[in-house]
Amino acid sequence: MFARPFQIDDSGPNRHPGRDRILAGWDVFGEAVDTDVRDAVAVVHADPEGFGRRLAAHCTSRTVLHGDMKPENLGMRGGRLIAIDWGELTGLGPREVDVAWFALMSTRARLDATPDEVFSVYEEVTVSALDPTILDLACIGSLAQMGFRLAGAARFGSRPEERHAAAARLAWWTGRVRAALARGRTP
């Protein structure tokens, strides 16, 4: 939904209300990241179904995915963690997809943690290692969804500390995707 080609091709009648911000963010993203990362994101945007098939090919176990896992969609009830706001993004797939999305949507801006710390705590709590190949691909996919937001906040944020924090998050995700590409994880 946030991919540049989708936004450009959307002829309405009800375009996304943040379309101009999304497109401006992708413009900044293209300027802010190196070619290899920009190209990997472009591959996902050009063929999201193909990317999904490549991700699924590595998956040996599927689970129910929330699709928009972030602190605002979590709560406590009776001492147990619950997820709310289940909807059209819910599906089946590897757990690494929700974990990577949570890390992208939650770290530094909402939680005082790095994505690596989120991954580590998840493994510690579940006593189960995340699949490194699937996590690499999920990180590429997460950046392909929200790279515009990180780049836009780094350039257009209203306060210097907001711009600095967004630039640092974009640098972390760019580095994570570059490392995944170096390991041969192609989108």
C-alpha positions as CSV (number, residue, x, y, z in Angstrom):
1,M,0.0,0.0,0.0
2,F,2.9,2.4,0.7
3,A,5.0,1.4,-2.3
4,R,5.9,4.3,-4.6
5,P,4.5,2.6,-7.7
6,F,1.2,1.8,-6.0
7,Q,0.8,5.5,-4.9
8,I,1.7,6.8,-8.3
9,D,-0.7,4.4,-10.1
10,D,-3.6,5.0,-7.7
11,S,-6.0,7.0,-9.8
12,G,-8.6,7.2,-7.0
13,P,-11.3,8.0,-6.3
14,N,-10.1,7.6,-2.7
15,R,-6.3,8.0,-2.7
16,H,-4.4,7.6,0.5
17,P,-4.7,10.8,2.5
18,G,-1.0,10.8,3.1
19,R,-0.1,10.2,-0.6
20,D,2.0,13.4,-1.0
21,R,3.9,12.7,2.2
22,I,4.5,9.1,1.1
23,L,5.8,10.1,-2.3
24,A,8.0,12.8,-0.8
25,G,9.4,10.3,1.7
26,W,10.3,7.9,-1.1
27,D,12.0,10.7,-3.0
28,V,14.1,11.4,0.1
29,F,14.7,7.7,0.6
30,G,16.1,7.4,-2.9
31,E,18.5,10.2,-2.1
32,A,19.4,9.0,1.4
33,V,20.3,5.4,0.8
34,D,22.9,3.7,-1.3
35,T,22.0,2.1,-4.6
36,D,22.1,-1.5,-3.4
37,V,19.5,-0.8,-0.7
38,R,17.3,1.4,-3.0
39,D,17.4,-1.3,-5.6
40,A,16.4,-4.1,-3.2
41,V,13.4,-2.0,-2.0
42,A,12.5,-1.3,-5.7
43,V,12.5,-5.1,-6.4
44,V,10.0,-5.6,-3.5
45,H,7.8,-2.7,-4.8
46,A,7.9,-4.0,-8.4
47,D,6.9,-7.5,-7.5
48,P,5.5,-7.8,-3.9
49,E,3.9,-11.2,-4.7
50,G,7.2,-12.6,-6.0
51,F,8.9,-11.4,-2.8
52,G,6.2,-13.1,-0.7
53,R,6.8,-16.3,-2.6
54,R,10.6,-16.1,-2.0
55,L,10.0,-15.5,1.6
56,A,7.5,-18.4,1.9
57,A,10.0,-20.7,0.2
58,H,12.2,-20.4,3.2
59,C,9.4,-20.9,5.7
60,T,9.2,-24.3,7.4
61,S,6.6,-23.2,9.9
62,R,3.8,-20.7,9.7
63,T,1.8,-18.9,12.3
64,V,-0.9,-16.4,12.5
65,L,0.5,-12.9,11.8
66,H,-1.1,-9.8,13.2
67,G,0.2,-7.7,10.3
68,D,0.5,-4.5,12.2
69,M,2.3,-5.4,15.4
70,K,3.3,-2.3,17.4
71,P,2.8,-1.1,21.0
72,E,-0.5,0.6,20.2
73,N,-1.9,-2.8,19.2
74,L,-0.8,-4.5,22.4
75,G,-2.4,-4.6,25.8
76,M,-2.6,-6.5,29.1
77,R,-5.6,-8.4,30.3
78,G,-5.6,-10.6,33.3
79,G,-1.8,-10.5,33.5
80,R,-1.5,-11.7,29.9
81,L,-0.3,-9.9,26.8
82,I,-3.0,-9.5,24.1
83,A,-3.0,-8.1,20.6
84,I,-5.8,-5.9,19.4
85,D,-6.8,-4.4,16.1
86,W,-6.8,-7.6,14.1
87,G,-8.0,-6.9,10.6
88,E,-7.2,-7.0,6.9
89,L,-3.4,-7.4,7.5
90,T,-3.9,-10.6,9.4
91,G,-2.6,-13.7,7.7
92,L,-0.3,-16.7,7.9
93,G,3.4,-16.7,7.6
94,P,6.7,-16.8,9.4
95,R,6.8,-15.2,12.8
96,E,9.9,-13.2,11.7
97,V,7.6,-11.0,9.7
98,D,5.7,-9.7,12.7
99,V,8.9,-9.5,14.8
100,A,10.7,-7.4,12.2
101,W,7.7,-5.1,11.7
102,F,7.4,-4.6,15.5
103,A,11.1,-3.8,15.6
104,L,10.7,-1.2,12.8
105,M,7.6,0.3,14.2
106,S,8.7,0.3,17.9
107,T,12.3,1.0,18.4
108,R,13.8,4.3,19.6
109,A,10.7,6.3,18.7
110,R,8.4,4.3,21.1
111,L,10.7,1.9,23.0
112,D,14.2,2.5,24.3
113,A,15.6,-0.5,22.4
114,T,17.4,-1.2,19.2
115,P,15.9,-3.7,16.6
116,D,18.7,-6.1,17.6
117,E,17.6,-5.9,21.2
118,V,14.0,-6.6,20.1
119,F,15.1,-9.7,18.2
120,S,17.2,-10.9,21.2
121,V,14.4,-10.4,23.7
122,Y,12.0,-12.2,21.5
123,E,14.3,-15.2,21.2
124,E,14.9,-15.1,25.0
125,V,11.2,-15.0,25.9
126,T,10.1,-17.6,23.3
127,V,13.2,-19.8,23.9
128,S,13.4,-20.2,20.2
129,A,15.9,-18.7,17.7
130,L,14.5,-16.6,14.8
131,D,15.4,-18.0,11.4
132,P,18.3,-15.8,10.1
133,T,17.4,-16.1,6.5
134,I,13.7,-15.3,7.0
135,L,14.6,-12.5,9.4
136,D,16.9,-10.9,6.8
137,L,14.1,-11.1,4.2
138,A,11.5,-9.7,6.7
139,C,13.8,-6.8,7.4
140,I,14.1,-6.1,3.7
141,G,10.3,-6.2,3.5
142,S,9.8,-4.0,6.5
143,L,12.1,-1.3,5.0
144,A,10.3,-1.6,1.7
145,Q,7.0,-0.8,3.5
146,M,8.2,2.0,5.8
147,G,11.4,3.4,4.3
148,F,9.5,6.4,3.2
149,R,8.5,7.2,6.8
150,L,12.0,6.9,8.2
151,A,13.5,9.0,5.4
152,G,10.7,11.6,5.5
153,A,11.0,12.0,9.3
154,A,14.8,12.3,8.9
155,R,14.4,15.2,6.4
156,F,11.2,16.8,7.3
157,G,10.8,16.1,11.1
158,S,9.6,19.2,13.0
159,R,12.4,19.0,15.7
160,P,16.1,18.4,15.3
161,E,16.0,15.5,17.8
162,E,13.2,13.9,15.8
163,R,15.2,14.2,12.5
164,H,18.3,12.9,14.2
165,A,16.5,9.9,15.7
166,A,14.8,9.1,12.4
167,A,18.2,9.4,10.5
168,A,19.7,7.0,13.0
169,R,16.9,4.5,12.6
170,L,17.1,4.7,8.8
171,A,20.9,4.1,9.0
172,W,20.3,1.0,11.2
173,W,17.7,-0.4,8.8
174,T,19.8,0.5,5.8
175,G,22.8,-1.3,7.3
176,R,20.7,-4.3,8.2
177,V,19.4,-4.6,4.7
178,R,22.9,-4.2,3.3
179,A,24.2,-7.0,5.6
180,A,21.3,-9.2,4.4
181,L,22.2,-8.5,0.8
182,A,25.9,-9.3,1.5
183,R,24.7,-12.7,2.9
184,G,23.0,-13.4,-0.4
185,R,19.4,-12.6,0.7
186,T,17.9,-11.3,-2.4
187,P,14.3,-9.9,-2.4
